Amino acid sequence: MTDIFSVDQDDRPEAPRERRRLSRPVTVLLICVAALVVVVLVVVAIAGIYAADLARSYDERTTKLDDAFPEASTRPAASATGAVNVLLMGSDSRGDATDLDDASSSDQRTDTMMLVHLDADRQNVYVMSIMRDLYVPVPEHGEAKINAAFAYGGSPLTVQTVEQLTGVRIDHVAIIDFEGFRGMTDALGGVDITSSRAFQARDTPIEVGVNHLDGAMALDFVRERYSFVDGDYTRVANQQLFLKAILDKTISQETLTDPAKISALVSSISDYLTVDDSLDAGTVASLGLSMRSIRSSDVHFFTIPTDGTGTVGDQSVVLLDQDSLPALQQGLRDDSLEAILPTIVR
């Protein structure tokens, strides 16, 4: 797994947020959760056991957004290369998520937002986290933190804002509730992480060497930062360590040859997943079959390029790296991220 998934010092404004529902550790963890949604469902298809009853379970248990996208006239053209872009968002309540296509029905702000780019030849997956405090133009609302788009206009306005920012069309939308993470970890029978140091992660003691973590213990592990002198830096490193472990476990023979475990994985996610109405089991299976050669090392994480923090009124915001934006847009549009990322990601 590449090491371009990073959060640097300038990406962390400390000013208080209004309407903040999730703690910052939960926010960062949801990035990992969102990234796994597509991967786990793809694995089901790769394994060749996406049986009719499993597909039916996915379709029946996920919540569908009837109006996930903005007006067609406001949107970029569909990809000419065959690449697929999925907008992933983290929510603390799927019940709220079902109302996100109605601007008047939710004042919730997305604490986690990611763009997943599946390249045209389906050999790589690029997962770009978008900082919640990124200061960008929100259509018809002027400049604001990007997570405000959720409050102003739900999924359609959020999609429109991200499409305007990236210059590419969003093909699918998925919103995951945080509790889906715990169930998924337990459905795998837990994961093993190897720590180079001993520390207390909330209620979970971490020892030097291999540690077997269930869902609750894993939450403690990836949330912990107060045990470290460098705080968020070690925490992010631990999150990457954990994500690598859970991806490896998900695509292991132990998992892929166990229909009951695959079924539990899909069930543990489906109950906490809201998707656009075109992201049904058939679409997921089709994507999965087209990505049958994907491995964890082919999933690349990075953060949208930023230019430090600033203040707008009494708000602390994250500033977009305007110099890197055209190259990023080109990489997404031309499906050339592999070549462009080393030049724009610090």
N, C-alpha and C positions, 0 to 999 in steps of 0.2 A: 504494500500500500504506500502511495506516495506521501510525502510529508508536507504538502503544500496546504493542507487544512490547518489554518492558523488563526489565532486571535492575538493581535499585537497590542502593545500598551496604548496606542492612540485610538484603539477601537472600543475603549471602555469608558464612556462618560459616566460620571458618578452622581450626577444630579438626580434628585428624587423624581419619580414618574407618577403622573396621575393615573388612576384606574389600573394600577399594576396588580395583576392577579397571580402572576407566577414569579417565584424567586429567580434570581439570575442563574443559580446552578440548574434549576429546572429548565430554564430557557435554553441553556447550552445543551443540556441532555436531550431536549426535544429535537435538536438538530440531528443527533444520532438516530433517534426514533424515526424521524421522517425519512432519513436516508435508507432505512431498512425496509420500509413499506414495499417499495417496488422490488427490491432485491429478494425478499422472502417470497413474494407472490410469483416472481419469475422462477425461483427455485422449484416451486410446485410444478410448473409447466415443464421445466428442464427434466425433472425426475420422471416424467411420463406417467404420473399418477393423478393428474388433474381430472379425476373421475367426475361423472355427472352429479353425484350427490355432493361432492366437495364444491363444485362450481355453483350448485344451487344454494349451498350454505353461504358461500361468499355473497351471492347476489341478494339473498334474503336478509342477511345480517348487517350488511353495510347500509349506511344511510345515503340516499341520493340527493344531490343538489339539482333541482329542476332548471335553475337559471344561474349557471356558474360563470357565464362569460358575458362580456359587454357587447354592444351593438356591432354587427359585422363591419359596418362602415368605418369604425374607429380602429380596426385591427390590422396588424401587419399581414402580409400574404403568408400562406402556409409554406413550410420549408420546401425549397426546391431540391434539397439533397436527400430527403427521406429521413432526416433526423427527427427525433421526437423530444418535445420539451414538456416536462411535468412540473407544475407549481405545487410544492408541498408546504403546508402550514401547520403549526402546532397550536392546539386549543386546549383549554383546561376543562371544556365541557362540550361534548358532541351535541348535546341538546341546543346549546347556543349556536353551534356550527350550522345546524339545519336552518337557522334563520338568517344566515349571512348573505343570502341573495336579496334581502330586503333591507335597504338602507335605514329604514325607520325602525327596524325591530331589534337592532343590536348596537350597543355602544362598546363592544369588545374590540380590543386591539390585539393583533397577532404578535405574540412574543417571539415567534420563530417563523422564518420564511426561507425557503430554499428553492432553487431552480435545479431540476435534474435534467441533464441533457444526455439522451441516448444517441450516440453517433450513428451515422447512416449505415455503416457496415456492422453495427451491433457488436463491436469488439471492445468498446470502452463505455463507461458511465462516468459522467462528470457531475459532481454535486457541489453547487455553489451556494454557500450560505449568504444571505442578505441581512446585514445588520439591522436590527429593529429600529434603531435611531437614525438610520441613514436619511439625510435631508435631501428630498427630491421633489420635483413637481408632481402634484397629484391632480389629475384632470378636473377642472372646474372648481378646485379648492386652493389653488396656489401652491406654494412650497410648504412642505410639512414632513414630519417623520413618516417613513414609508408605512409603519404599522398603523398610522391613522387612517389609511385608505380602507381598512377593514371596518372601522367605525363609521366612516362617512358613507360607504356604499357597498359593504359586504364583499362577497367574492367577485362580482363583476368589476367593481372599481379597483380592487386589488389586482386582478388580472390585467386590467387596462394600464394601471400604473407600472407594473412590471414589464409589460410588453413595450410601453413607451421608453422605459429605462434601458431595456436590453436590445430592442429593435427586432425581436423575434416573436413569433406567435406561440402562445401557450396551448398545447394540445389537450392536456388533462389537468384536473385539479384534485388534490387529495388533502384532507385535513384529518389529523390523528389526535385523539385524546391521550393525554399522558399515561393514563392507567394501562393502555395497550402495551406499553413497554414492559411493565412488571410481568404481565401474563405471558408475553412472548419469551422472556428470559426463563421463566419457570417451565414453559412448554418445551424448551430445549434441554431441560434437566439441569439448568445452570451452566455457567461457563468457567473456564480456568484462566486466570490471569497470573502473570509472573511479575512480581514487584521487586525492585532493586533496593527497597527500603521498608522498614517497619514503621507504621503509623496508625493512629486511631482515626478511622473514618466514621465519625458520629457514633453509632452503636455497633459498628463493625471493626474489629481489630484486623489490620492487614499485616501479614508477616513477610519477611524476606523469602522469596521463592514463590512457589505455586500456591495460589489461593483459589478455592472453589467458591463461587458466588451464586447465590440464588437471586431472585428478582429484587427483594428488599435489600440484600447486602450490596448488590450491584448499584442500586440507587445511592447508597451511602458512599460507595467507592468513587463514583463519578462526580458526586456533588462536593466532596471534601476539598477545601482549599486552605483552611486555617492552620492545618498541620505543617504547611510549607512556607519557607521564607519567601519564595517567589510566588506564592498564592496561585493566581490564575494560570501561570505558565505550567506548573506541575499538574494542576487539575486538568488542563487541556491535554497534556501528554497522557495522563491516565485515561481520559476519555477516548483518545485514539487507541490506546492499548486495549481498552475494553471493546471498542467497536471492532477492532481487528479480530479479537477473540470470538465475538458473537457472529461475525460474518463467516469466519472459518468453521465454526460449529454448525452454522446453518447449512453450508454447502458440503459438509463432510458426508462420507458414505454412511456413517452412523445415523445421520438424519435422513438422507435421501432414500435409504432403504427401509425406513420405518414409516409406513403409511399412517399409523396412529399419531406419530410425532408430527408429521406434516399436517395432518388434520387439526391437531391441537394448535399448531402455529397459525394456520389460517383463521381458526376460530378465535384465538387470542387477539388477533389484530382486527378481524372483521367487525366485532362488536364495538370497536372504538374508532371506526374509520368512516369518514364521510367523503364521497367522491362525486365527480360530475357524472351525469347519467349515461355517458358513453363509455365510462371506465368499468364495464361489466366483466364478468368472468371470461367471456369469449375474447374480449380485447386483451385482458391480462394474459390469457393463455397464448394468444397469438404473439404478443410481445415476448413472452417467455421463450417460446420456441425459436424465435428469431435471435435470441440471445443465449442459446444453449451452451456456447463456449465461454461465457463470462465467468471469471473467478474473482475472488476478493481483491487480488492485486490489480484487477482491471477497473476498480472503482476508485476514482480520484476525487479528493476533497480539496476545496479551496474557498477562500472568502472573497467576495467582491472587492476589488481594489479600493482602498479608502485613503484619505489624505488627512488623517488625524481627527481631532474633535474641535468643536467651536461652540459658540453661544449665540442663540437667536432669541432675543428677549430674555426671559428667565429660563429658557430651555437649553440643556446641553445636548448637542447633536453630533452625529458622525458625518464627516464631510466626504463626499464622493471624490475619488481621484479622477478628475475630468480628463487628465492627459492620457490615462490608460483606457478610458471608456471606449473610444473608437475601435481600438484593437480588440477589446473584449467583444464588442458587438460584431465585429468582423469574424472573430473566431466562432461565435455562436451561429452566425448566419451562414458562413462558408463551411462549417463543420471542421474547423482547423484549430481547435483548442489545444491539441497536443503540441503544436508548434508555437502557439502564441502565449500560452500560460507562463512559460519560463521568463518571458520578457515583461510581464505585467504583475506577477505575484511576488511580493517581497519575501 
